[in-house]
């Protein structure tokens, strides 16, 4: 298999099958777990300044990497549960975002599209 995301999805499916976890992996439960993991990721940055958030030590970076992996794993599982091609959805969303945030008015600007 050439697509690493599809391979990861298959590996996750096998991991869940081996443990008989499929009954718990409803889209609702996976979306809930995804938000919990995203919150755990955010927790690592909660009291840091902007500058500190760029200067994580090795242990902090490893902890953040594992939380990011948890987010990715649940997102991939959710996409599998809903039969959504995540890469295709991401590419299509980038096209939408490019229209929504044209380069000239958006450059260096964090305003909403309606405020540009």
Buried (B, 14 or more C-beta within 10 A) or exposed (E): EEEEBBEBBBEBBEEBEEEEEEEEBEBEBBBEBBEEBBEBBEEBBEEEEEEEEEEBEEEBEEBBEEBBEBBBBBBBBBBBBEEEEBEEEEEEEEEEEEEEBEEEEBEEEEEEEEEE
